[in-house]
């Protein structure tokens, strides 16, 4: 208790300097946490993917569709439990700024593959019955203030024209990793409209979603699928859902590396600032530390004083920065909209924030503490004059 009181008095002896140092720590720890959360948000789709789902797409590119008749052949392969498909719709809601993922799916086979979408039975059945109905995630519905029964107009980009849909249901995620920012519509309705408008088009899908029973057989089933369609006009590439999501993340890998580097640089900068603060503190108290040693206090006590003061300041700044990260992350999540479907400060990020603050405190005081522990009493007392 005596040591804690002494540390508190020493830490706030120069209130302005300590306050500015704490402020710098708060900013650094907040920035570190937010940048790490942004990186986590990029990988959220990977973490939320299922090990029992495979994605089958064109071997050339995702922009090349696959024939609808592949579905029946896929169902006949060993290890395949269920098959569904989806197309990217790419419509615009009012303005291009309101971007969110939209998929035309086969509801009867698609929804059973995604049990993490928790939908009331009445809303699920209403969606299945209405070919012009859509399902949306809770986050998307809250963003635009949609409720069941609302009309949602989308201006087509890939599929020309204005499409008006009726909101039939809203799903909630089974956990925080479930994406709630998507809109699902009936593939059959889109396909039928395309066939009527454009002769010779239609009956193609963007990707197939294949359900398997045993994740350990994912590689074998994937090879079996690709072999089935080898040397055809539309060869396939099959990968796990996590690998499929990672293919999108890898496009921004350089940006993610830069963000991670910046988060570390911020911590290093505040470490240098705090090290300068602790060095100034030690120099000003040179005579005091010499007096303590003259009175019989061991060098270890002086070292503990400096390290303890530095860790105390770092802990205050770290905890304050951690607490401030939550409202800032909420504000960022609101401003980002559907850019980051899942944006939450993880327990690992919070732990790293505290660890970073403590490392800053330890490293900043290491050199001055070592110097003060070895101070010569005579030279230290002479410093009074």
CORSULBEL-V409136 format. One record per backbone hydrogen bond with DSSP energy under -0.5 kcal/mol. CO is the residue of the C=O (numbers start at 1). NH is the residue of the N-H. E is the energy in kcal/mol with one decimal. If there is no record, write none. Layout:
co=[CO,CO]
nh=[NH,NH]
e=[E,E]
This chain:
co=[1,2,3,4,5,6,7,8,10,13,14,15,16,17,18,19,20,21,22,23,24,25,26,27,28,29,30,31,32,33,34,35,36,37,38,39,41,43,44,46,50,50,52,53,54,54,55,55,56,57,61,63,64,66,67,68,69,70,71,72,74,77,79,79,82,84,85,86,86,87,89,89,91,92,92,93,95,97,101,102,102,103,103,104,105,105,106,106,107,110,111,114,116,116,117,118,120,121,122,123,124,125,126,129,130,132,133,134,134,135,136,137,138,139,140,141,141,147,150,151,152,154,154,155,158,161,161,163,163,165,166,166,167,169,171,172,175,180,182,183,184,185,185,186,187,188,189,190,191,192,193,194,197,198,203,205,207,208,208,209,209,210,211,211,213,214,215,217,218,219,220,221,222,223,224,225,227,229,235,237,239,240,241,242,243,244,245,245,246,248,249,250,252,253,254,255,256,257,258,259,260,261,262,263,264,265,266,267,268,269,270,271,272,273,274,275,276,277,278,279,280,281,283,285,286,287,288,289,290,291,292,293,298,298,299,300,301,302,303,304,305,306,307,308,309,310,311,312,313,314,315,316,317,318,319,320,321,322,323,324,325,326,327,328,329,330,331,332,333,336,337,339,344,346,347,348,349,350,351,352,353,354,355,356,357,358,359,360,361,362,363,363,365,366,367,368,369,370,371,372,376,377,378,379,380,381,382]
nh=[5,6,7,8,9,10,11,12,13,15,18,19,20,21,22,23,24,25,26,27,28,29,30,31,32,33,34,35,36,37,38,39,40,41,42,43,44,47,48,49,53,241,212,241,56,210,57,239,208,237,64,65,58,205,70,71,73,74,75,76,77,80,81,213,211,209,106,206,207,104,158,159,93,94,155,95,98,99,183,89,90,105,185,87,107,187,109,110,111,113,114,117,118,174,119,172,124,125,126,127,128,129,130,131,133,166,186,168,169,184,171,141,142,143,144,145,146,150,167,153,165,156,163,92,160,156,163,154,165,152,134,168,149,136,138,118,178,140,137,103,135,105,187,190,191,192,193,194,195,196,197,198,199,201,68,66,86,56,210,84,211,54,81,82,215,217,218,221,222,223,224,225,226,227,228,229,230,232,59,57,55,244,245,246,247,248,248,249,250,251,252,253,256,257,258,259,260,261,262,263,264,265,266,267,268,269,270,271,272,273,274,275,276,277,278,279,280,281,282,283,284,285,286,289,290,291,292,293,294,295,297,296,301,302,303,304,305,306,307,308,309,310,311,312,313,314,315,316,317,318,319,320,321,322,323,324,325,326,327,328,329,330,331,332,333,334,335,336,337,339,340,341,346,350,351,352,353,354,355,356,357,358,359,360,361,362,363,364,365,366,366,367,369,370,371,372,373,374,374,375,380,381,382,383,383,384,385]
e=[-2.3,-2.1,-2.4,-2.4,-2.3,-2.4,-2.8,-1.8,-1.3,-0.7,-2.7,-2.9,-2.5,-2.1,-2.7,-2.5,-2.4,-2.1,-2.7,-2.4,-2.4,-3.1,-2.4,-2.7,-2.6,-2.2,-2.7,-2.6,-2.0,-2.0,-2.2,-1.9,-2.5,-2.3,-1.5,-1.2,-0.8,-2.2,-2.1,-1.1,-1.0,-0.5,-2.5,-1.8,-0.5,-2.8,-0.6,-2.0,-2.5,-2.8,-1.4,-0.6,-0.5,-2.7,-1.3,-1.8,-0.9,-2.4,-2.1,-0.9,-1.7,-1.5,-0.6,-0.6,-3.3,-2.5,-1.1,-1.0,-2.0,-2.9,-0.7,-0.5,-0.5,-0.8,-2.7,-2.9,-1.9,-1.4,-1.8,-2.5,-0.5,-0.6,-2.4,-2.1,-0.9,-3.4,-1.2,-2.7,-1.8,-1.1,-1.6,-1.9,-0.9,-1.4,-0.8,-2.1,-2.6,-2.6,-2.0,-2.1,-2.3,-1.8,-1.6,-0.8,-1.8,-2.2,-0.5,-2.6,-1.1,-3.2,-2.4,-2.3,-2.5,-1.9,-1.7,-0.9,-1.9,-2.2,-2.9,-0.5,-2.5,-0.7,-3.2,-2.1,-0.7,-3.4,-0.6,-3.3,-0.6,-3.4,-2.1,-0.6,-3.2,-1.8,-1.8,-2.8,-1.6,-2.1,-1.8,-2.7,-2.4,-2.9,-0.5,-1.5,-3.1,-2.5,-1.9,-2.4,-2.4,-1.7,-2.1,-3.0,-0.5,-1.7,-2.1,-3.0,-2.0,-2.7,-0.6,-2.3,-0.5,-2.8,-3.2,-1.4,-0.6,-1.9,-1.6,-2.8,-2.5,-2.3,-2.1,-2.3,-2.4,-2.2,-1.6,-1.2,-1.0,-1.4,-2.7,-2.3,-3.2,-2.4,-2.3,-2.4,-1.5,-0.7,-0.9,-1.7,-2.8,-0.8,-1.8,-1.3,-2.4,-2.5,-2.0,-2.5,-2.4,-2.4,-2.5,-2.1,-1.6,-2.5,-2.3,-1.2,-2.3,-2.6,-2.2,-1.8,-2.0,-2.2,-2.5,-2.2,-1.9,-1.8,-2.7,-2.1,-2.2,-2.2,-2.4,-2.3,-2.2,-1.4,-1.1,-2.5,-2.0,-2.3,-2.2,-2.0,-2.2,-1.9,-2.4,-1.1,-1.3,-1.1,-2.2,-2.4,-2.0,-2.0,-2.8,-2.8,-2.2,-2.3,-2.7,-2.3,-2.3,-2.4,-2.6,-2.4,-2.5,-2.9,-2.8,-2.3,-2.5,-2.4,-2.6,-2.1,-1.2,-0.8,-0.7,-1.7,-2.9,-2.2,-2.2,-2.5,-2.7,-2.0,-2.2,-2.6,-1.1,-1.9,-0.5,-0.6,-0.6,-2.0,-2.3,-2.6,-2.2,-2.0,-2.5,-2.7,-2.1,-2.3,-2.5,-2.3,-2.1,-2.5,-2.9,-2.4,-1.2,-0.9,-0.5,-0.7,-2.3,-2.0,-2.3,-2.7,-2.0,-0.9,-0.7,-1.0,-2.5,-2.7,-2.1,-0.8,-0.7,-1.6,-0.9]
